[in-house]
Amino acid sequence: MTLNTHPSWIDEFPARIAELDRAHLRRRRRVVVPESGARLQVDGQSMLAFCSNDYLGLASHPALVQAACAGAHEFGVGAGASPLVSGHSAANEALEQALARFAELPRALYFYAGYATNIGIVPALVAEGDALFSDALNHACLIDGARLSRAHIHRYAHADLGALDAALSQSPARRKLVISDAVFSMDGDIADIPALLALCERHDALLLLDDAHGFGVLGPEGRGSLAKFGLTGARASRRVLYMATLGKAAGVAGAFVAGDDALVEWLLQKTRSYIFATAAPALLASALRASLRLIETEQWRRDHLSRLIARLRDGLQPILRGTPWRLGDSVTAIQALVIGPNDEALAVMEGLRERGLWVPAIRPPTVPEGTARLRIALSAAHSEDDVDRLIQGLAGLAPKSQLERPSAALEPTLA
Ligand SMILES: *Cc1c(COP(=O)(O)O)cnc(C)c1O
C-alpha cells in the first residue's frame, strides 16, 4: 500500500471546527446529574435548569422508576430483535393499546424514538411522483423524512394556510401529504389544526401532525393537540395521522403514531426505521403505562404549569419594553425569548449561567438567521420561586430601554 501524501479533505476537520467556533456555532455538551425538582448538577455545579422538555416533571417520578424496574425484572433490559421478529413484547403490545385508548384514536404503533418515527413514516406514505407540503418551521426529523421520501416538497411559510391552499390547488400529484408540528418546537405556538384538516379534506390530502410538545400537556387530561380541538374519538378523521413523542411530557423515551387502522397497518408493513431496528425495551413500555396513568389523573401538574407560564410572561413584560428583545406569542411551556444576534444570545445565556440559571441559547440553523434566542422550557417541576429567579436574572441582563430611538430600530430582525 502506498500512502497518498497529497493534501486531503480528511485533514480539514480541525479547521472546519475552528470555523464553527468563530461563527459561534460550535455546540457543546454538558455532563449532568439530576438533583431535586428542576435542579441539575452541570459539570459539577448545581444549576436551576429551564431546558428540559420534561414538562410535567415525570422523568424521575418514583412510580415510573418502579414500573421500569418491574419491567426489567419480567422482560430483561433488551428486546433482542425487531418488533417484526421477536422484539414485540407483551409490554409493548399493552402499551400500544393504552396509547390508542389514551389518544382516543383507533390504533397506535410504538417506536423507540421520535426522530426515527418521522424519518421512517413519511417515506412509507409518499414517494417519487407524490407531493409533500411542509411548514417552514417544522422539526428537523419531518424535514429529513420528507427528503428521504423523494416526493416533491412544497415548503410553505410558517402557518401561512393561504399559501398552503394555493400549493395544494396547483399540485398535480394524486397523493398529497401535509406535515406539520402541532406545537412548534422552537416558538411554542400551536398550529391551526382544524383549518389544516379542512384544507386536507378539500384537496384530498393526508395530514401528519407531530405533537411532541402537546402530548401530555394540551387537551383534556393531557390527551394532546388533536383532543384539544375535539378531533379524537367519534370525531377522529381518517385523514389524520397523529404522532407524538414519549421522552418529553411523558418523561420516558420513544414515540408513537396513531390513526386509522389500515393506515397504521401500512406503516407497520413499510416503515424501514421500524422494521430494521431493534424494538424498544419492554421496561420503557412498563414505565410509559405508569406515566399515562399519572398524565390522565394528575391534572394539578398541568394547572401548576399554566400558572408558571402566566407568571413568566407577566414578569417579563416590563423588562422587555423598549428593548429589541421579543417574547414569542406562546401559551405553551415553550417560551422563546428572541434576542437576535448569535453572540448576544450566547452572552445572555452565559450571564444567566453565572447566576446559576441554565437556559439554552438556540442558534441557526435550528432557528432562522437573526433570531437566535433563549428557549425557556417550563415544567411542573419548577416552583414559582424558580420562575421569579429567572425573571430577576433576565432583568439584570436586559439591554437598556431604547424607547428614545426611532421606532424602526425597535423592530425585531425576524425574517
Ligand atoms: C424532540 C422532537 C422529536 C424527536 O423525538 P425523539 O423521541 O427525541 O427522537 C420529533 N419531533 C419534534 C417536534 C420534537 O420536538
PDBQT file of the ligand as one rigid body, heavy atoms in Angstrom, charges set to zero:
ROOT
HETATM    1  C1  LIG A 501     -37.990  16.024  20.146  1.00  0.00    +0.000 C 
HETATM    2  C2  LIG A 501     -38.759  16.018  18.888  1.00  0.00    +0.000 A 
HETATM    3  C3  LIG A 501     -38.747  14.909  18.039  1.00  0.00    +0.000 A 
HETATM    4  C4  LIG A 501     -37.813  13.774  18.235  1.00  0.00    +0.000 C 
HETATM    5  O1  LIG A 501     -38.253  12.897  19.207  1.00  0.00    +0.000 OA
HETATM    6  P1  LIG A 501     -37.188  11.960  19.950  1.00  0.00    +0.000 P 
HETATM    7  O2  LIG A 501     -38.039  10.954  20.631  1.00  0.00    +0.000 OA
HETATM    8  O3  LIG A 501     -36.429  12.851  20.858  1.00  0.00    +0.000 OA
HETATM    9  O4  LIG A 501     -36.313  11.344  18.892  1.00  0.00    +0.000 OA
HETATM   10  C5  LIG A 501     -39.606  14.918  16.961  1.00  0.00    +0.000 A 
HETATM   11  N1  LIG A 501     -40.389  15.974  16.677  1.00  0.00    +0.000 NA
HETATM   12  C6  LIG A 501     -40.391  17.072  17.449  1.00  0.00    +0.000 A 
HETATM   13  C7  LIG A 501     -41.281  18.226  17.092  1.00  0.00    +0.000 C 
HETATM   14  C8  LIG A 501     -39.559  17.134  18.567  1.00  0.00    +0.000 A 
HETATM   15  O5  LIG A 501     -39.537  18.225  19.304  1.00  0.00    +0.000 OA
ENDROOT
TORSDOF 0
